[in-house]
Amino acid sequence: MKSLANIKTENAKNRKNLKNETLKRRDFLSRLNSLLLSMLEGGSFGIVDGVICSFGLIIGLAAATYNPTLIFVSGLLAGLSDSFGNSIGFFFSQKSERTVQIVRKRKGMQEHVHTKRELLTSGLSSFLTTFLIYSIMLIPFLFLDIISALLFSISFAIAVLFLLGVYNAYLLKENTKNMIKEGLLYVVVCLITAVISYFVGSLLNNFILA
């Protein structure tokens, strides 16, 4: 049989191991949360830009050409260009912001300074989300007729922007009403883009057919 001293020692070891596991779990969750937050800024930018730009491009080209293949090829090229542009632009924007943060911190101000890892993560997430959005909105034009593909793109764009607006409001701990308002605000911006793009595309179509 185990002595009382041995039992106490084992219990102490178990408590220590449990405490270490809890600390490791908290440290992992903290790092994961930090990573997700660093990706959120670049990812949100990539999603919004990807949806609005690809949506505007698709509506404009559809009104101008009525050619699904041309829409896909043009959209894919534009998507790659836009993804790289967003990634590089966002990286250097945050790099400049980091410089300002460092200067402020040296002056004694309480300031969070972006790490180099955060800069890379933001740039990468901006590229991936932009290109992913373009891809999802363009692929239907390879398999569906132009009307069905447009309906899919419109539905997808509205759903993504609404959910992004709701999620951003959720992070700020807004109530349900404000979360819905924020989601609808994102959708309105998308629809305004669609209307402008449609009229521009229709105008170009008149020149093409003239």
Backbone bond lengths (Angstrom), bond angles and torsions (degrees), N, CA, C in turn:
res aa  C-N    CA-C-N  psi(-1)  N-CA   C-N-CA  omega(-1)  CA-C   N-CA-C  phi
1 M - - - 1.462 - - 1.535 110.18 -
2 K 1.320 113.82 148.20 1.456 118.13 179.13 1.517 110.25 -76.95
3 S 1.317 114.55 141.41 1.454 118.55 177.38 1.522 109.43 -76.14
4 L 1.338 114.89 163.13 1.470 120.43 179.87 1.519 110.86 -60.97
5 A 1.350 116.64 -35.56 1.468 120.88 -179.56 1.529 111.02 -66.05
6 N 1.359 115.55 -40.98 1.464 119.61 179.09 1.531 111.94 -65.63
7 I 1.349 114.99 -39.65 1.462 119.55 178.83 1.527 110.84 -63.35
8 K 1.352 115.73 -42.74 1.467 119.77 178.57 1.523 111.05 -63.64
9 T 1.351 116.24 -39.33 1.473 120.22 179.59 1.528 110.71 -64.53
10 E 1.341 116.04 -43.59 1.467 120.15 179.56 1.527 111.36 -64.52
11 N 1.322 115.32 -40.80 1.466 119.27 178.21 1.525 111.40 -62.84
12 A 1.330 114.85 -39.76 1.465 119.60 178.94 1.529 110.72 -64.95
13 K 1.352 115.60 -40.97 1.466 120.03 178.47 1.523 110.84 -64.64
14 N 1.334 115.81 -42.10 1.466 120.06 179.59 1.527 111.40 -62.59
15 R 1.354 115.04 -42.01 1.471 118.94 178.37 1.521 110.97 -64.07
16 K 1.341 115.83 -39.12 1.452 120.51 -180.00 1.529 110.65 -66.61
17 N 1.348 115.91 -43.02 1.469 119.73 178.98 1.523 111.09 -64.29
18 L 1.352 115.37 -40.15 1.463 119.61 178.94 1.527 110.82 -64.37
19 K 1.327 115.88 -39.94 1.463 120.68 178.90 1.525 110.49 -64.92
20 N 1.352 116.11 -42.62 1.469 119.93 179.08 1.533 111.24 -63.33
21 E 1.335 116.03 -41.84 1.462 120.19 178.63 1.522 111.47 -63.55
22 T 1.339 115.87 -39.38 1.467 120.36 178.56 1.519 110.84 -64.63
23 L 1.354 115.98 -42.71 1.463 120.29 179.09 1.529 111.27 -64.46
24 K 1.353 115.85 -41.00 1.462 119.77 178.35 1.530 110.86 -63.24
25 R 1.345 115.28 -40.90 1.463 120.27 -179.88 1.526 110.09 -64.48
26 R 1.330 116.17 -42.66 1.463 120.12 179.10 1.520 110.94 -65.62
27 D 1.331 116.69 -39.70 1.458 120.71 179.20 1.530 110.42 -64.68
28 F 1.345 116.15 -41.11 1.468 120.49 178.36 1.526 110.84 -63.70
29 L 1.343 116.18 -45.38 1.463 120.31 -179.92 1.519 111.25 -64.66
30 S 1.333 116.42 -36.64 1.463 120.77 178.72 1.529 110.58 -65.54
31 R 1.342 116.12 -43.07 1.466 119.73 178.56 1.526 111.26 -66.68
32 L 1.330 115.65 -40.11 1.457 119.99 179.04 1.520 110.46 -63.87
33 N 1.340 116.62 -42.98 1.455 120.74 178.72 1.524 111.10 -62.87
34 S 1.341 115.75 -40.91 1.466 120.40 177.98 1.518 111.15 -63.22
35 L 1.343 115.96 -40.72 1.468 120.54 179.14 1.523 111.09 -64.94
36 L 1.342 116.59 -44.03 1.467 120.78 -179.46 1.522 111.66 -64.80
37 L 1.342 116.04 -39.17 1.459 119.35 178.84 1.522 111.44 -66.88
38 S 1.347 116.13 -38.09 1.466 119.13 178.58 1.525 110.86 -68.44
39 M 1.352 116.11 -30.20 1.461 120.18 177.63 1.528 111.76 -79.34
40 L 1.352 116.18 -25.88 1.461 120.21 -175.34 1.520 111.74 -62.11
41 E 1.334 117.09 -43.67 1.462 120.27 -176.98 1.526 110.98 -63.24
42 G 1.343 115.83 -52.70 1.458 119.41 178.74 1.514 112.00 -67.64
43 G 1.349 116.20 -38.11 1.456 120.16 179.97 1.512 112.22 -66.04
44 S 1.340 116.78 -42.01 1.466 120.54 178.12 1.519 110.92 -62.90
45 F 1.316 115.73 -42.83 1.467 119.97 178.11 1.521 110.29 -60.91
46 G 1.339 116.14 -44.53 1.463 120.42 -179.53 1.514 112.32 -64.60
47 I 1.348 116.61 -39.94 1.459 120.38 179.93 1.524 111.09 -65.32
48 V 1.333 116.17 -50.66 1.469 120.01 -178.17 1.523 110.96 -62.20
49 D 1.322 116.18 -47.71 1.462 119.48 -179.55 1.529 110.47 -64.70
50 G 1.340 116.31 -42.35 1.459 120.06 -179.09 1.516 112.27 -62.74
51 V 1.332 116.25 -44.71 1.467 119.79 -179.32 1.524 111.04 -65.86
52 I 1.334 117.05 -50.23 1.461 120.16 -175.96 1.530 111.64 -65.61
53 C 1.345 116.56 -45.96 1.465 119.43 -178.01 1.531 112.10 -68.30
54 S 1.328 116.38 -45.82 1.466 118.80 -179.38 1.524 110.83 -67.82
55 F 1.326 116.65 -37.50 1.456 120.87 178.98 1.529 110.40 -64.00
56 G 1.338 115.19 -46.73 1.459 119.23 178.33 1.520 112.07 -62.43
57 L 1.326 116.04 -40.99 1.465 121.04 179.70 1.529 110.97 -64.36
58 I 1.333 116.13 -46.01 1.465 121.24 -178.41 1.534 111.16 -63.05
59 I 1.330 116.88 -47.66 1.464 120.76 -179.79 1.528 110.42 -62.81
60 G 1.337 116.10 -43.58 1.461 120.15 -179.37 1.513 112.76 -64.03
61 L 1.339 116.71 -45.40 1.462 120.53 179.86 1.527 111.42 -68.56
62 A 1.328 115.96 -36.33 1.466 119.25 178.79 1.525 110.55 -63.31
63 A 1.334 116.07 -42.46 1.457 120.19 179.37 1.531 111.76 -69.97
64 A 1.350 116.18 -29.44 1.462 119.73 -175.61 1.523 113.36 -87.87
65 T 1.352 117.38 -33.29 1.472 118.93 -170.48 1.534 114.46 -122.76
66 Y 1.309 118.67 -28.92 1.480 123.13 -175.15 1.530 111.40 56.91
67 N 1.342 115.92 29.51 1.466 120.75 -175.68 1.533 109.41 -118.45
68 P 1.343 119.16 105.39 1.468 121.69 -177.35 1.528 113.48 -60.07
69 T 1.351 116.66 -39.66 1.470 119.73 -179.25 1.518 111.09 -64.58
70 L 1.329 115.91 -43.55 1.461 120.28 178.45 1.529 111.05 -63.77
71 I 1.317 116.31 -38.52 1.470 120.57 177.77 1.524 110.36 -62.06
72 F 1.338 116.90 -44.14 1.469 120.55 -178.65 1.527 111.29 -65.13
73 V 1.326 117.08 -49.69 1.465 120.93 -177.17 1.525 110.68 -64.04
74 S 1.329 116.66 -47.58 1.470 120.25 -179.79 1.525 110.58 -63.52
75 G 1.345 115.91 -41.12 1.465 119.85 179.98 1.516 112.50 -65.90
76 L 1.340 116.58 -38.12 1.463 120.39 179.83 1.532 110.97 -65.22
77 L 1.325 116.07 -44.67 1.474 120.10 178.13 1.528 110.97 -63.91
78 A 1.325 115.10 -43.07 1.468 118.99 178.13 1.522 110.99 -65.26
79 G 1.350 116.25 -36.76 1.463 120.54 179.77 1.519 112.64 -63.70
80 L 1.336 115.80 -43.63 1.476 119.41 177.34 1.519 110.98 -62.45
81 S 1.318 115.83 -45.64 1.462 120.51 -179.66 1.527 110.99 -62.95
82 D 1.331 115.70 -45.58 1.462 120.37 -179.29 1.526 111.26 -65.59
83 S 1.338 117.25 -38.94 1.466 121.43 -179.82 1.524 111.45 -63.42
84 F 1.341 116.48 -46.94 1.460 119.81 177.75 1.525 111.01 -64.51
85 G 1.336 115.73 -41.60 1.463 119.53 179.50 1.515 112.07 -62.19
86 N 1.336 116.58 -44.04 1.465 120.38 178.31 1.524 111.51 -62.96
87 S 1.330 115.17 -44.22 1.457 120.22 -177.52 1.529 111.75 -62.05
88 I 1.321 115.93 -50.49 1.468 120.39 -178.29 1.524 110.82 -67.75
89 G 1.343 115.88 -43.86 1.462 119.94 -179.46 1.514 111.95 -62.76
90 F 1.337 116.47 -43.02 1.461 120.15 -179.14 1.521 110.81 -68.00
91 F 1.340 116.96 -38.35 1.464 121.05 179.12 1.526 110.78 -60.23
92 F 1.337 116.94 -50.05 1.463 120.01 -177.27 1.524 111.82 -72.49
93 S 1.332 116.90 -28.14 1.464 119.84 175.22 1.522 110.51 -64.43
94 Q 1.345 115.83 -45.86 1.458 119.20 178.99 1.532 111.74 -71.85
95 K 1.322 116.66 -27.98 1.468 119.94 176.43 1.527 109.91 -64.79
96 S 1.341 115.88 -41.76 1.464 120.36 176.67 1.528 110.26 -66.21
97 E 1.334 115.94 -39.58 1.462 120.45 177.68 1.529 110.64 -62.79
98 R 1.340 116.41 -37.31 1.462 120.86 178.60 1.527 111.05 -63.80
99 T 1.320 116.17 -39.07 1.473 120.62 177.88 1.525 110.58 -60.66
100 V 1.335 116.01 -45.25 1.468 120.65 178.00 1.524 110.56 -62.21
101 Q 1.329 117.20 -41.09 1.463 121.46 -179.98 1.524 111.24 -63.27
102 I 1.330 116.46 -40.56 1.471 120.60 179.48 1.522 110.57 -64.86
103 V 1.329 116.32 -42.83 1.474 120.92 179.59 1.525 110.04 -62.01
104 R 1.331 116.59 -44.64 1.461 120.27 179.82 1.524 111.57 -64.14
105 K 1.322 116.58 -38.95 1.461 120.22 -179.49 1.517 110.79 -66.86
106 R 1.351 116.70 -36.86 1.471 120.42 177.99 1.514 111.29 -65.65
107 K 1.329 116.69 -24.80 1.467 120.71 178.75 1.534 111.43 -84.94
108 G 1.321 116.60 2.27 1.454 120.70 176.61 1.510 114.83 95.88
109 M 1.333 117.18 3.59 1.460 119.98 179.27 1.524 109.90 -79.53
110 Q 1.323 115.45 147.07 1.461 119.65 175.15 1.531 108.22 -78.88
111 E 1.297 115.25 113.79 1.466 120.16 -173.06 1.523 110.26 -145.54
112 H 1.332 115.94 132.86 1.463 119.60 172.50 1.523 108.52 -80.26
113 V 1.318 115.83 128.64 1.465 120.88 -179.71 1.522 109.22 -104.64
114 H 1.338 116.10 125.32 1.459 119.61 177.45 1.529 110.12 -60.80
115 T 1.316 117.09 131.79 1.468 120.33 174.77 1.525 108.87 -79.52
116 K 1.336 116.05 163.54 1.458 119.65 177.86 1.529 110.85 -63.89
117 R 1.329 115.51 -32.12 1.458 119.43 177.43 1.527 110.80 -64.90
118 E 1.341 116.74 -39.96 1.460 120.84 177.70 1.519 111.40 -62.89
119 L 1.324 116.64 -38.08 1.466 120.39 178.24 1.521 110.85 -61.85
120 L 1.337 115.90 -47.10 1.465 120.40 180.00 1.528 111.37 -65.42
121 T 1.336 115.77 -41.11 1.462 120.18 -179.76 1.526 111.25 -63.57
122 S 1.323 116.20 -42.56 1.466 120.49 179.80 1.523 111.17 -64.57
123 G 1.333 115.82 -43.91 1.464 119.58 179.14 1.521 111.78 -63.41
124 L 1.331 116.01 -43.60 1.469 120.38 -179.33 1.524 111.25 -66.81
125 S 1.330 117.27 -44.29 1.469 120.37 -179.29 1.520 111.02 -65.01
126 S 1.336 116.69 -34.11 1.464 120.34 176.98 1.520 110.96 -64.34
127 F 1.340 116.22 -43.36 1.473 120.50 178.65 1.523 111.05 -63.59
128 L 1.338 116.60 -49.87 1.458 121.19 -174.35 1.526 112.08 -64.10
129 T 1.329 116.78 -44.62 1.465 119.35 -178.09 1.529 111.24 -68.54
130 T 1.322 117.38 -39.10 1.470 119.83 178.61 1.517 110.63 -62.04
131 F 1.337 116.41 -49.65 1.468 119.93 -177.83 1.525 111.45 -67.11
132 L 1.332 117.28 -36.36 1.457 120.89 178.93 1.535 111.00 -62.77
133 I 1.323 116.12 -44.01 1.469 120.68 179.35 1.531 110.41 -62.10
134 Y 1.331 116.46 -46.96 1.469 120.23 178.13 1.528 110.14 -57.04
135 S 1.333 116.56 -46.40 1.466 120.90 -176.45 1.528 111.46 -61.38
136 I 1.335 116.09 -47.18 1.462 120.26 -178.07 1.529 111.25 -62.30
137 M 1.327 116.48 -38.28 1.456 119.92 -177.00 1.526 112.62 -79.08
138 L 1.333 116.93 -19.76 1.465 119.81 -177.25 1.523 113.87 -95.89
139 I 1.317 117.80 -32.23 1.468 121.50 -175.40 1.540 113.29 -54.18
140 P 1.346 120.07 -39.74 1.469 119.25 179.20 1.530 114.06 -56.73
141 F 1.329 118.04 -25.37 1.466 120.48 -179.01 1.532 111.79 -71.58
142 L 1.337 117.31 -11.89 1.463 120.31 175.50 1.525 112.02 -83.65
143 F 1.332 117.55 -22.73 1.459 120.68 -171.44 1.532 114.25 -121.01
144 L 1.328 117.32 -22.34 1.459 120.55 -175.32 1.523 111.13 -112.03
145 D 1.324 115.19 163.25 1.461 118.40 172.57 1.521 108.31 -70.06
146 I 1.308 116.73 164.13 1.462 120.92 -169.60 1.531 112.36 -63.14
147 I 1.338 117.94 -36.51 1.462 120.67 179.99 1.524 110.75 -66.63
148 S 1.342 116.96 -46.43 1.474 120.85 179.66 1.524 111.17 -63.27
149 A 1.336 116.08 -41.11 1.467 120.24 179.01 1.519 110.86 -64.44
150 L 1.331 116.41 -40.30 1.470 120.15 178.30 1.526 111.23 -64.70
151 L 1.325 116.57 -41.80 1.465 120.36 178.68 1.528 111.23 -62.23
152 F 1.344 116.00 -39.85 1.466 119.92 177.20 1.527 110.17 -63.50
153 S 1.343 117.10 -47.05 1.464 121.48 -178.11 1.526 111.29 -62.22
154 I 1.340 116.28 -41.76 1.465 120.25 179.04 1.529 110.42 -63.20
155 S 1.330 116.55 -47.20 1.471 121.10 -179.46 1.519 111.22 -62.67
156 F 1.327 116.14 -43.57 1.464 120.93 -179.09 1.524 110.75 -64.32
157 A 1.334 116.85 -45.90 1.466 121.18 -178.80 1.522 111.02 -60.77
158 I 1.330 116.53 -45.65 1.470 120.58 -179.83 1.528 110.79 -63.43
159 A 1.335 116.74 -44.57 1.463 120.65 -178.56 1.529 111.49 -63.49
160 V 1.327 117.19 -45.72 1.470 121.04 -177.47 1.527 111.15 -64.16
161 L 1.337 117.03 -46.95 1.457 119.80 -178.38 1.531 111.52 -66.24
162 F 1.333 116.41 -38.79 1.464 119.13 178.67 1.528 110.72 -63.16
163 L 1.330 116.72 -46.44 1.463 120.64 -179.43 1.528 111.63 -65.35
164 L 1.338 117.13 -36.41 1.461 120.09 178.43 1.522 110.70 -65.66
165 G 1.341 116.05 -42.94 1.459 119.60 177.46 1.516 111.95 -62.17
166 V 1.331 116.27 -43.20 1.466 121.16 178.38 1.524 110.71 -62.56
167 Y 1.339 116.98 -41.86 1.466 121.34 -177.90 1.532 110.90 -66.09
168 N 1.332 116.94 -42.39 1.464 119.68 178.74 1.529 110.90 -62.55
169 A 1.330 116.32 -40.64 1.467 119.98 177.67 1.525 110.42 -67.15
170 Y 1.338 116.77 -35.56 1.464 121.42 178.35 1.529 111.17 -62.61
171 L 1.344 116.08 -41.03 1.463 119.93 179.03 1.523 111.59 -63.15
172 L 1.326 116.40 -29.41 1.464 120.93 178.26 1.524 111.64 -86.50
173 K 1.359 115.15 5.78 1.470 121.86 178.37 1.530 112.02 60.67
174 E 1.329 115.57 37.89 1.453 120.66 175.82 1.529 109.79 -75.63
175 N 1.343 116.02 159.97 1.460 119.07 176.64 1.532 110.27 -77.32
176 T 1.317 116.17 172.29 1.467 120.83 -174.61 1.528 112.13 -59.45
177 K 1.332 116.37 -40.09 1.465 120.86 -178.59 1.525 111.07 -61.32
178 N 1.336 116.39 -45.61 1.466 120.21 179.82 1.524 111.79 -69.80
179 M 1.333 116.41 -31.72 1.463 119.53 176.72 1.528 110.55 -63.83
180 I 1.328 116.34 -42.37 1.466 120.73 178.39 1.532 110.32 -66.37
181 K 1.336 116.61 -40.92 1.466 120.66 178.05 1.526 111.16 -59.43
182 E 1.335 115.65 -43.65 1.457 120.23 -179.61 1.521 110.62 -64.32
183 G 1.327 116.59 -41.62 1.455 120.24 177.57 1.515 112.11 -62.45
184 L 1.336 116.50 -42.79 1.472 120.65 179.42 1.525 111.66 -66.92
185 L 1.328 117.15 -33.09 1.466 120.53 177.26 1.523 110.54 -61.44
186 Y 1.325 117.11 -44.04 1.462 121.51 177.73 1.528 110.23 -61.51
187 V 1.329 116.67 -40.80 1.468 121.02 -178.20 1.523 110.65 -66.34
188 V 1.339 117.20 -41.24 1.462 121.41 -179.64 1.525 110.97 -60.09
189 V 1.337 116.04 -41.98 1.466 119.94 177.95 1.522 110.45 -59.72
190 C 1.331 116.08 -42.21 1.466 121.32 179.57 1.529 111.06 -63.62
191 L 1.329 117.46 -43.02 1.459 121.13 -178.04 1.529 111.67 -68.39
192 I 1.331 116.60 -36.84 1.469 119.83 175.83 1.522 110.08 -61.36
193 T 1.335 115.67 -43.03 1.463 120.54 176.85 1.527 111.10 -59.55
194 A 1.324 115.86 -42.03 1.466 120.87 -178.81 1.523 111.29 -62.81
195 V 1.334 116.53 -43.79 1.465 120.69 -178.91 1.532 111.04 -63.83
196 I 1.338 115.23 -45.72 1.470 119.22 179.35 1.523 110.70 -62.43
197 S 1.336 116.08 -44.97 1.467 120.72 -179.12 1.526 111.42 -63.15
198 Y 1.331 116.27 -38.20 1.468 119.77 -179.60 1.529 110.76 -63.56
199 F 1.332 116.75 -44.88 1.466 119.47 -178.99 1.522 111.78 -68.35
200 V 1.345 116.47 -36.88 1.461 119.68 176.33 1.529 110.20 -64.58
201 G 1.353 115.73 -44.39 1.462 120.11 178.22 1.507 112.58 -62.59
202 S 1.338 117.12 -40.82 1.460 120.39 178.28 1.515 111.27 -64.59
203 L 1.318 116.31 -38.06 1.478 120.70 177.68 1.519 109.97 -63.88
204 L 1.347 116.42 -43.54 1.469 119.62 178.67 1.533 111.10 -64.96
205 N 1.313 116.21 -36.18 1.449 120.76 179.05 1.541 111.48 -61.78
206 N 1.323 116.19 -37.67 1.457 120.58 177.72 1.524 111.31 -64.53
207 F 1.360 116.05 -37.57 1.458 119.85 178.29 1.536 110.71 -70.01
208 I 1.360 115.12 -37.88 1.480 119.32 -179.75 1.515 110.84 -64.65
209 L 1.338 116.31 -42.87 1.449 121.02 -177.89 1.520 113.13 -79.48
210 A 1.319 117.36 -15.18 1.480 120.17 -177.64 1.527 110.72 -69.22
